[in-house]
Amino acid sequence: MTTCARFAGWIAPLLLAGCGGGVYLGYTWGDNDPPRVDLVASAFDVTPGQTVRLTAAAADDSGYVDRVTFYRYDGNSLVSLGTDLAPPFEAVLVVPSDGRLSLNLLAQAVDGDGEVGTSEVLSLAVR
């Protein structure tokens, strides 16, 4: 095979791609993993009525986290504490005055593909 024929074999698919013919190389672009999210609080021993700042560090393999929602876990249900749409992802919690001895909190990050990542549960002691 001549050098010219080899060159034509490589250039033809590129020219077709440039004309809208398309070339499929078997690689899929896009997001494959849910976002990662870590939750921290400004205090871990809290008192009823105290204000606590919650911050979530969220990252995604696509490079974009759409939103982070903060939750308080109450038995079998999640109570939303708020959603932040841009970093730094933060929420403010007012510690309930209902006699509980601890608060269990978590954060969920959502990426542009709708995939959800959930933090570990963060427990605060109520004194």
C-alpha positions as CSV (number, residue, x, y, z in Angstrom):
1,M,0.0,0.0,0.0
2,T,1.4,3.4,-0.9
3,T,1.8,6.3,1.5
4,C,-1.0,8.1,-0.4
5,A,-3.4,5.2,0.0
6,R,-2.7,5.0,3.8
7,F,-3.2,8.7,4.2
8,A,-6.5,8.5,2.3
9,G,-7.6,5.7,4.6
10,W,-7.1,7.9,7.7
11,I,-8.4,11.2,6.2
12,A,-11.6,9.9,4.7
13,P,-13.4,9.2,8.1
14,L,-12.3,12.6,9.3
15,L,-13.7,14.3,6.2
16,L,-17.0,12.4,6.6
17,A,-17.2,13.5,10.2
18,G,-16.7,17.1,9.2
19,C,-19.5,16.8,6.6
20,G,-22.0,15.4,9.1
21,G,-21.4,11.7,8.3
22,G,-20.2,11.1,11.8
23,V,-17.6,8.7,13.2
24,Y,-18.4,6.5,16.2
25,L,-15.3,5.5,18.2
26,G,-17.0,3.6,20.9
27,Y,-16.4,6.1,23.7
28,T,-19.4,7.5,25.6
29,W,-19.2,11.0,26.9
30,G,-21.1,11.8,30.0
31,D,-21.5,11.3,33.7
32,N,-21.3,7.8,35.1
33,D,-21.0,8.3,38.8
34,P,-23.2,10.0,41.3
35,P,-21.8,13.1,43.1
36,R,-19.8,12.7,46.3
37,V,-20.9,14.8,49.2
38,D,-19.4,15.3,52.7
39,L,-21.3,17.2,55.4
40,V,-19.8,19.2,58.3
41,A,-21.4,21.3,61.1
42,S,-20.1,24.4,62.9
43,A,-20.7,22.7,66.2
44,F,-21.2,19.1,67.4
45,D,-22.4,19.7,70.9
46,V,-25.4,21.9,70.6
47,T,-28.2,23.4,72.8
48,P,-31.9,23.8,72.0
49,G,-32.5,27.1,70.0
50,Q,-28.8,27.3,68.9
51,T,-28.1,28.1,65.3
52,V,-25.7,25.7,63.5
53,R,-24.2,26.3,60.1
54,L,-24.1,23.2,57.9
55,T,-21.7,23.0,55.0
56,A,-21.5,20.4,52.3
57,A,-18.4,19.7,50.1
58,A,-19.8,18.3,46.9
59,A,-18.1,17.2,43.7
60,D,-19.0,15.2,40.6
61,D,-17.0,13.5,37.9
62,S,-18.7,15.8,35.4
63,G,-17.4,18.7,37.3
64,Y,-20.9,20.1,38.0
65,V,-23.2,19.7,41.0
66,D,-26.7,21.0,40.4
67,R,-27.8,21.4,44.0
68,V,-27.4,20.1,47.6
69,T,-30.3,19.6,49.9
70,F,-29.8,19.3,53.6
71,Y,-32.0,17.0,55.8
72,R,-32.7,16.2,59.4
73,Y,-33.5,12.5,59.9
74,D,-36.4,12.1,62.2
75,G,-37.1,8.4,62.8
76,N,-38.5,7.2,59.5
77,S,-38.7,10.5,57.7
78,L,-36.4,13.2,56.3
79,V,-37.2,16.8,57.1
80,S,-35.7,19.2,54.5
81,L,-33.7,22.0,56.0
82,G,-33.2,23.8,52.7
83,T,-31.5,23.5,49.3
84,D,-28.5,25.5,48.0
85,L,-27.9,25.8,44.3
86,A,-24.3,27.0,44.3
87,P,-21.1,26.4,46.2
88,P,-20.3,26.9,49.0
89,F,-23.3,24.7,49.7
90,E,-24.7,25.8,53.1
91,A,-27.8,25.7,55.3
92,V,-28.7,27.0,58.7
93,L,-30.2,24.7,61.3
94,V,-32.0,25.9,64.4
95,V,-31.7,23.2,67.0
96,P,-35.3,22.0,68.0
97,S,-36.4,22.5,71.6
98,D,-38.4,19.2,71.7
99,G,-36.4,17.3,74.2
100,R,-34.3,15.2,71.8
101,L,-30.8,14.2,72.8
102,S,-29.3,14.1,69.3
103,L,-29.8,15.3,65.8
104,N,-29.0,13.1,62.7
105,L,-28.3,15.1,59.6
106,L,-27.4,14.3,56.0
107,A,-27.0,16.0,52.7
108,Q,-27.9,14.9,49.2
109,A,-26.1,16.3,46.1
110,V,-27.7,16.1,42.6
111,D,-25.7,16.4,39.4
112,G,-26.8,17.7,36.0
113,D,-27.8,14.1,35.0
114,G,-30.1,13.8,38.0
115,E,-27.9,11.3,39.8
116,V,-28.0,11.6,43.6
117,G,-25.2,11.2,46.1
118,T,-25.8,11.0,49.8
119,S,-23.4,12.0,52.6
120,E,-22.8,9.9,55.7
121,V,-25.1,10.7,58.6
122,L,-23.7,13.4,60.8
123,S,-24.8,13.2,64.5
124,L,-24.9,16.2,66.8
125,A,-25.3,15.8,70.6
126,V,-28.1,18.0,72.1
127,R,-27.3,19.1,75.7
